[in-house]
Structure formats: structure tokens, C-alpha cells
Amino acid sequence: MGSAAALPHRVGAVLKQSRAPLRTRVAGYVALTKPRIIELLLITTVPTMVVAERGMPSGWLMLNTVIGGTLSAGGANAMNMFIDRDIDRIMQRTKGRPLVTGVMTPRAALTFAIGIEAFSFLYLWYWVNLLSAVLALSACLFYVLVYTLWLKRRSRQNIVIGGAAGAAPVLIGWAAVTGGLGWAPWILFGVMFLWTPPHFWALAIKYKDDYASVDVPMLPSVASLRDTAVQIVGYTVAVWALSIAFWWSADLGAVYLVSAVVLGAAFTWLTIVLLRKPTTRNAMKVFTFSITYVTLLFGAMALDQLISHG
């Protein structure tokens, strides 16, 4: 009976998809991959490759790593949307997502997600190397199985542990160039791993009621703004310390060191301002600067190497 009752809804969804213009459907599939998140991942991948190479890597290697990494991250994000489509219908922030609006059916979305994930593994294996392909697939599985299916709806540590998936691109970029890993890429992985909680929690402060409405225990929805701000400060200080440790482990120069010190100080100061006055406005300042921080920090490390080995 349940299956029969759901049949009209499924038929309606298929008909709605078939009536959608091609341009709308293509845009919907692109939206499934969360392109804005992928942009941030690529910002960390290419500079990491420059540091690993001690100069500019092969253009083809960078292009193939970026293509493979984009497809892998896109597949993981699409699977995340497929799994979360029930709560996306309720949350104000996600009501415009393609599986909510009916641009495609859930089956079509899942097929698309698995397809590009499988293709990305083969692409990276053939055009880059096996280690980078395994790292990309591992990040996808961790994001989907550990974060989305297990932690997101059960633990306030969801984004803390789940941040490992978003930190993986630095390992993929390093492995693409060197074929291996060492202390330096793992320390850089730690920078991004610890950066994720203050970055995401700052945004989640604005949407804490949204998360509470669907019983997702994102920290700002289950703790006070002050308690959240305290943790944001702590993680940011740890990011600052590890960013300086990376200077030593990767044997970088003054351009990177000065940038890491100054950017870390600015990031930490904004989190202290949030702690002193925990408001949504100050939280969004932290969120916005967290993106600027990553962009400038990774840009500085690439510039440092291009100047030193140019």
C-alpha cells in the first residue's frame, strides 16, 4: 500500500522533470555538485601542487588533477544531496536545491552521482596516478558514509570529523606531483581539517534555527553562541599554529611565513571579536574572512615557491 500511495508522487516527479527545459535540467545537475564548494577545494589543490613541485608543475598534470578532483567532489556532493533530500525540503537554506524543486528524480540524481564518481576514479588513475585516485575516492566515501549517513544527524562533532573529506584535496594534489605523501602534506591536511569547524560553524550560527528544525545537531543549534564562539577561537588558533608549522615542514620562505603570521592573526582577531560579541553579524564576518584566509594563504605558498624557484 505504501508503495502504491507513493506512485503518483513518483510519476509526477518524472513528468515534471521531462517538462523541464534542457537548460534547467543541465543547471540542476551542475547544482547537484555544489560548484561553490568545489571552487574552494580547487583553491587548495593547485597551490599544493606548486609547493610539492617546488615550482610550476606540468600544465597537463594540473589540468587532469583538477578535472578528476572536480568530478570526485561533485559526485560526493551529489550523493550528499540525494541522502539529505528529506531535510532539504524543510530547511529554508536548501529549499531551492534541484531534488527539492523536482528538476530531476532521486534515481536520476543518484545515477549521475555514482557515474561521475566512478569516472573520476578511472580518470585520475589513468591520467594522474593510482594514489591520487584512491585518495579522492576515500574522501568521497568518508564524506558520504561517515559524515552524511552517520555523524551529521547524530553528533555535534559531525563537521569536526567530517572535515577530513574537505581537507583531502591537499593530499590529492601532493600525491599527484610526487606519487607519495610525507609530513608536509599531512600538516597541510591538518590546517584544512582544523579550519573547517570555525568556517562552517560561523555560517551555521546564521542558520542554527534551520538545523534545529530538522534535528541536525550542528553545534550552534545545540550550544549557546558563546560556547560556539569559544570553540571557534580554539580551532582558529590551532589553524594558525599549524600553518606556521607547515612553513617549517615544507621548507618555505619569508613570503609564506609573513603571510601565515599576518593572516592567522587577522583570522584569530575576528574570532575573538565574535567571542566578545557573539552576534550573527560577527559570525558572518568570520565566515567570509575564513574563505579569504584560505585563498590568500594558499596563494602565498604558491607565490613563495614561484619566487624562490622561478
N, C-alpha and C positions, 0 to 999 in steps of 0.2 A: 504493500500500500504506500509506504514511504517513497519508494522508487517511482510509482505511478504518479504520486502527488507532485513529485519534483519534475516530472516530464514536461509539463507546459513551460516551466521556467527555463529548462534547458533548450527547448525548441525556440522559445522567444529569444534567448541569448544568441542562438545560431542565426536566426533571421535578422536580428539587429546587427550582427557582425557582417552578414552578407550584404546588408543595405549600406553599410558604412563606405564612404568613398575610399579609393585606394590610398590616397594621400593620408587620410585619417588613420587607416589601418597601419600604414608604414610608420607614422608618427607614434602610434600606440606601441608597436614593437620596440621602437627606439626608447620610448619612455620606460618600458619594462626593464631595460638595462641600467636605469638610473645614471644617465650620462654625466650629471654634475658630480657624482661621487667618483666616477671613473676618471674625470679630469684631475681630481686631487690625487688619485693613485698614480697617474702618469707623471705628475709633477715630481713625485718621489722616485720614480723608476729611472728616468733618463739621467738626472744628475748623479745618481748612484753608479750608473754605468760609466760615467765620465771619471769618477773617483777610482773605480775599480781598474779602469784602463790607464789611469794616470795621463789622461789626455782625451781627445775625441775618438770614440770607438768608430768602427765601420758604420757608415750610414745605413747599409742594408741590415746589419745586426740590430741597430737601434729600431729601425722601422719594423722588422719582424718581431722583436720583443714587445714593442708597443702594440702591434696588431694582436699578437697572441694573448698578451696580458689584458687588453681591452675586451676581447671575446670571452676570456675566462671570467673576468669580473662581471661582465654583462650577464653571463649565464647564471652566476651565483645570485646576482641581484634579481634576475627574473624568477628564479626559484623562490627567493625570499618573498616576492610579491604574490606568487602563487599560493604559498603557505599562509601568508598573512591577509589574504583577501577578505576573510571574515571580519577582522578588526579594522581593516582599511575602510570598510563601508560605514563604520561608526565614527572613526576619528575625523575631525574637521580637516586636519592637515593632509589627509590621504584620500579624501573623497573624490578627487579628480583623477586617481590612478586608473589605467586602462581596464583592469579587471573589474573595477567598480562601475565604471561607465559603460561597460559592455562592448568595448571596441573589439575584443576577441574573447573566445571562450577559455575557461580554465585549461581544458585539454590542449588547445592550441598554444597557450602560453607555456605550459609545461613541456610540450614537444619542442617548441622553439628554444627553451632554456637548456634542455638536455642536449639538443642538437648542436648549439653553438659551444657548449662546454666540451663536448666530445671533440668537436672540430678544433677547438683551441688547443687541446692536449696534443693532438696529432700535428697541428701546425707548429707549436713550439718544439716538439720533439724533432721534427724534420728540419725546420729552418734555424733553430737555435741550439738546444741540446736537451737531453733527457732530464737532467736535474731541474732545469727551469720549468719544464712541463710538469714534473711531479710536484714541485713546489706550488705551482699555480692550481693544480687540481686539489692538492691538500688544503690550500686556503679556501677553495670553494666548498669542499666537504666540511671543513671546520665551521665556516660561516652558516651553512645550511643546517647541518646536523647538530652541532654543539650550541651555536648562538640562537638560530631561529627556532629550531624544534625543541631544544632542551632548556636553555637558560632564559631566553627573552621573557617568557611568561611565568617563570618560576623563581628567579633570583634577582636581587638588587645588584648583584655582581655581574649581571648579564653583559653590559657593554665593556666592563673591565676585562673579562676573559675573552669575550667576542672580538675585542680589538685586535687580537692576534691575526685575524684574517686580513684586516686592513693594513697591517704592518708588513705583510708578506711581500708586496712588490719590491721592497728594497733587497730582499733576499733573491728574488727572481732576477732583478737587474744585475746584481753582483754575480750570480751564477751564470747568467748569460754571457758575461765577459770572461770570467776566469774558469768556469767549469767546476767551481768548488766554493766553499764558504770558509770564513775564518772569524777571528774575534771582531774585526771591524764591522762587517755586515751585521753580526748579531747585536753589537752595541747600537748600531743604527736602527735595527729592528726594535730594540728596546725603547729608543726615542719615540718611534711612532706608536708603539704599543702603549706607552705611558701617556702619550699625547692624546690618544683617543678619548679617555674618560672626561678630562676637562673640556675638550672640544664639544663632545656630544652632550654632556650634562648641562653645559651653558645653554645650548639650544633647547634641551628638554625642560629647562626651567620655564620657558615661554609656553611649552605645550604640556605642562605637568597635569593639567585637568584632562587633557586628551588621553594621556596614558592611564590615568586613574579610571576613566570611563570604560576602559576595556580590560581593566585589572592587569595591566603590564607594570611590574614593579620597578620602573625606571626610577633611579634614586630621587630626583626632585619630587616625584609623586608619592613617595613613601617616607621621606625625611623632610625636615624643615629646610628652608632656604639657607639658613646659617650653617647647618650641618653639611649641606651640599657644598656650600662655598668653602668650608674648611677642607673638604676632600679635594676640591678643585685646586686650591692653593698647594696642597701637599703634592699632588701629582705633577703640577706645573714646575715646582721646584725640582722634582726628580727628573723631569724632562730637561730642564736647564743643566743639571749636573751631568746627565748622560750625553748631552750634546757637546759638552766640553770634553768629556772622556773620549768621544769619537775623534776629536781633533788629535788626541794623543795616539789612539789606536790606529788611525788611518794615516798618520804622519802628514797632516795637512799644515798649511801655512798661516800667516798672520791674517789674511783676508777672511778666512773662515773663522778663526779664533775670535777676532774682534766682533764679527757678525753674530756668532753664537752667544757671546757675553752680552752684547747690547740687546739683541732680540729676546734673549731669555729674561733679561732684566725688565724689559717692557712688558712681556707676557706676564711675568710674575706680579709686576706692579698692578696691572689691570685686575688680576685675580684678588689681590689684596684690597683694591677698591671695592670689588664685589663683596668681599668678606665684611668690610666696614659698613657697606650699604647694600645689602642683598636685595636688589630690585631686578625686575625683568629687563629694564633698560641697560643696566650694567652687565647683566648676564649676556645680552646680545652683543655688547661691545667686546666681551671676552670671546664669544663665538666668532665674530667677524675677524678679530685680530688673530685668532688661532689659525685661520686659513692663511692670512698674510704671513704669519710666522713661518709656517711650513714652506710656503712659496719662496720667501726670502732666504731662509736657512739653506734650503737645497740649492737655490740659485747661487748662494755664496760658496757652497762647497764645489760646485761645478766651475765657477769663475776662478776660484783659488787654484784648481788644478790646471785650468787652461792657461792661466798666467804663469804658473810655475813650470809647465811643460810645453808651453806654446812655442 
